[in-house]
Amino acid sequence: MNDVIVALSGGVDSAAAAVWCVQHGYSVRGVTLKLIDDPVSRTAIDDARRICDQLRISHEEWDVSDQFWNDVIEPFCRYYRQGITPNPCLRCNPTFKWQLMLDPTRVPKETVLATGHYAGITEYHGRSALRRGKIRDQSYFLHRVSADSLRRTIFPVGDADKRELRDWMARSGIHVSDRPDSQEVCFIRGSYPDFLNRMGGAIPSPGDIYDLDGNRRGRHRGIHHYTVGQRSGLGIAAPYPLYVVRIDSASNRVIIGKKSDVQSRVFWVGSAVWSAIDPPVTEMECTVQVRYRHQPTGCWVEPVGSEPDVRYRVTLFNHEGAVIAPGQGAAFYRNDIVLGGGEILETDRFMK
């Protein structure tokens, strides 16, 4: 019988993963990471504990809130104050949750991790590779999970339909079957700027909005209120839609322009993790996804430099380009296989 540790958030998806593991004969431990201490988190932990009671499996609560602050929340706040738009899940999953849950000081090395993500594991040229979920897909959020971690991971409900999962949980008597889906970022309650204000530290002050010709067009409320590609909330009249093209933290300016001004065809990626292939040493073709809801597009990926400082120059096939936001992630695919991915550093329009 294989030992499985199930990452339980208190929601439907992770509960279904636990039920699946129990029904398939695994020896199951439920673990919930205490990331922050607030009423929402405490309710989720209580729900996870109750799920385990219903399934007659053990439940453990690991208080990792201090480490979560240092590894995830503080970098998120620092990026936003610099006018960069991070996706904290892309940092949290590979470098925090997977490392913690598979830490050999906490679990035996033979133990497998099960989560409720919508994704799959398949073999790709002799490796355990991440692939897209067949109905709902969350592989983008996992594109920097290492090959070693993937070899010890299963996604029991990765190809399931969410509505069918809810029905299945209701029939199984699991009390969270009608619980709403979780929000985008687990530790934020309310707006991002309000969250930063509550966290304290240096808050960006109001400043000026300029267009690409150097004309002052208005005032902004602080660069942490804006992100590259943003259209709404600028408060500036124009005969055409205006977008945030660039955020210059050094001068405390928000730069605006037309849609064509915010689209880039070439951008750079760093801190890449390649799970399904060896790091490319020559230019290769694949597809890239630059946001969770972005339609993947064909590209060339060219390594520049050498380890440990190698970066990747990504050139989109689409000559119109796409809205590329530094701080977000670039996930590289071949068909439905995740090759790897990294952090978007900058675009060819505004090289530093």
Summary of the structure (lengths in Angstrom):
residues: 352
radius of gyration: 21.6
end to end distance: 54.4
largest distance: 68.5
contacts: 1104
relative contact order: 0.13
helix: 27%
strand: 30%
